[in-house]
Amino acid sequence: MPRRKMKVCTVTGIETTENNFYANQNHVKAVDNLRRSTNATKDQLQRMFNTVNSY
């Protein structure tokens, strides 16, 4: 069984498979979905996830 390629999301810091990323992007698809639904910027989401990860 081949090993899946993993990648780290620059916004959340979570390591997940490359299937969860759009091509040529460094953040997961879920971040784009969250960004679109909340009208938040990528930087705002990154700050939020950094705050959550620090607790």
C-alpha positions as CSV (number, residue, x, y, z in Angstrom):
1,M,0.0,0.0,0.0
2,P,1.6,3.3,-1.1
3,R,2.0,6.1,1.5
4,R,-0.1,9.2,1.0
5,K,1.7,12.4,0.6
6,M,1.2,14.7,3.5
7,K,1.2,18.5,3.6
8,V,0.9,21.1,6.3
9,C,-1.8,23.8,6.0
10,T,-0.3,27.3,6.4
11,V,-3.5,28.6,8.1
12,T,-4.4,25.9,10.5
13,G,-1.1,24.2,11.1
14,I,-2.7,20.8,10.6
15,E,-0.9,18.1,8.6
16,T,-3.2,16.3,6.2
17,T,-3.1,14.5,2.8
18,E,-2.6,16.5,-0.4
19,N,-6.1,15.5,-1.5
20,N,-7.5,18.1,1.0
21,F,-5.7,21.0,-0.9
22,Y,-6.5,22.8,-4.1
23,A,-3.7,22.7,-6.6
24,N,-1.0,25.3,-6.0
25,Q,-2.5,26.3,-2.6
26,N,-0.9,26.0,0.8
27,H,-4.2,25.9,2.8
28,V,-6.9,23.2,2.9
29,K,-10.2,23.4,1.0
30,A,-12.0,23.8,4.3
31,V,-10.3,27.1,5.0
32,D,-11.6,28.4,1.6
33,N,-15.1,27.2,2.5
34,L,-14.9,28.9,5.9
35,R,-13.5,32.1,4.4
36,R,-16.3,32.3,1.8
37,S,-19.1,31.7,4.2
38,T,-17.8,34.1,6.9
39,N,-16.3,36.8,4.6
40,A,-13.2,36.6,6.7
41,T,-9.7,37.0,5.2
42,K,-7.1,34.3,5.1
43,D,-5.0,36.4,7.6
44,Q,-7.9,36.7,10.0
45,L,-8.5,32.9,9.9
46,Q,-4.8,32.3,10.4
47,R,-4.8,34.6,13.5
48,M,-7.8,32.7,14.9
49,F,-6.3,29.3,14.4
50,N,-3.0,30.4,15.9
51,T,-4.9,31.7,19.0
52,V,-6.8,28.5,19.3
53,N,-3.7,26.4,18.9
54,S,-1.9,28.3,21.7
55,Y,-4.4,27.1,24.3
